[in-house]
Amino acid sequence: MPPIALFGIQFTLSLVIYSLVAAWYVAPRLAGLPRDIALAPLLWVHAAPGRCTGIRGGLGVTHAGVSGWGPGPASQAGSRDGSTSPRR
């Protein structure tokens, strides 16, 4: 089976399972709460990406060049020979 087909199956099943969990457990529990109180747990998941998704370090690990961690444009600008090309 081609990898793109496996990805499509995985994505579809994940979407279905998360939708069912939301419909069966999350929506009924939050339905009786006021809107501002009910939005807090839903938004908290997005406020802590490293703790909820299993990615260690959050933005610093996934976007190393953007945050300045690891090799990237900021660390290449001050090379000893004056060049701006990536070190290899």
C-alpha positions as CSV (number, residue, x, y, z in Angstrom):
1,M,0.0,0.0,0.0
2,P,1.5,3.4,-0.9
3,P,2.4,5.7,2.0
4,I,0.0,8.4,0.9
5,A,-2.9,5.9,1.2
6,L,-1.8,5.0,4.7
7,F,-1.6,8.6,5.6
8,G,-5.2,9.2,4.3
9,I,-6.5,6.3,6.3
10,Q,-4.7,7.4,9.4
11,F,-5.9,11.0,9.1
12,T,-9.5,9.9,8.4
13,L,-9.6,7.5,11.4
14,S,-8.1,10.0,13.7
15,L,-10.6,12.6,12.6
16,V,-13.5,10.2,13.2
17,I,-12.2,9.1,16.6
18,Y,-11.6,12.6,17.9
19,S,-15.0,13.7,16.7
20,L,-16.7,10.9,18.5
21,V,-14.7,11.6,21.7
22,A,-15.7,15.3,21.4
23,A,-19.4,14.5,20.8
24,W,-19.7,11.8,23.5
25,Y,-17.5,13.2,26.3
26,V,-16.5,16.8,25.9
27,A,-19.6,18.5,24.5
28,P,-22.0,17.1,27.1
29,R,-19.7,18.0,30.0
30,L,-19.2,21.6,28.8
31,A,-22.8,22.1,27.6
32,G,-24.1,23.2,31.0
33,L,-21.3,25.7,31.7
34,P,-21.3,29.4,30.7
35,R,-19.4,30.1,27.5
36,D,-16.3,31.8,29.0
37,I,-15.9,29.0,31.6
38,A,-16.4,26.3,29.0
39,L,-13.8,27.8,26.6
40,A,-11.0,27.8,29.3
41,P,-10.2,24.0,29.1
42,L,-10.5,24.0,25.3
43,L,-8.0,26.9,24.9
44,W,-5.7,25.5,27.6
45,V,-4.8,22.6,25.3
46,H,-3.4,25.1,22.8
47,A,-1.6,27.2,25.3
48,A,0.8,24.4,26.4
49,P,2.0,22.7,23.2
50,G,4.9,20.8,24.8
51,R,2.9,19.4,27.6
52,C,-0.2,18.2,25.7
53,T,1.1,17.0,22.4
54,G,4.2,15.1,23.6
55,I,6.6,17.4,21.7
56,R,9.5,18.2,24.0
57,G,10.4,21.8,24.1
58,G,7.5,23.0,21.9
59,L,8.5,25.7,19.4
60,G,12.2,25.6,20.2
61,V,12.5,22.0,19.0
62,T,10.2,22.0,16.1
63,H,11.3,25.4,14.6
64,A,15.0,25.6,15.6
65,G,15.9,28.3,13.1
66,V,13.0,30.5,14.1
67,S,13.6,30.5,17.8
68,G,17.4,30.6,17.6
69,W,18.1,27.2,19.1
70,G,20.6,25.1,17.2
71,P,22.0,25.8,13.8
72,G,20.2,28.4,11.9
73,P,20.5,31.8,10.3
74,A,21.4,33.5,13.6
75,S,24.3,31.2,14.4
76,Q,25.6,31.2,10.8
77,A,25.8,35.0,10.5
78,G,28.9,35.3,12.7
79,S,31.1,32.6,11.1
80,R,34.9,33.1,11.5
81,D,35.7,33.3,7.8
82,G,33.1,36.0,7.2
83,S,30.9,33.9,5.0
84,T,27.2,33.4,5.5
85,S,27.0,30.0,3.9
86,P,25.9,27.1,6.1
87,R,28.7,25.2,7.9
88,R,29.1,21.6,6.7
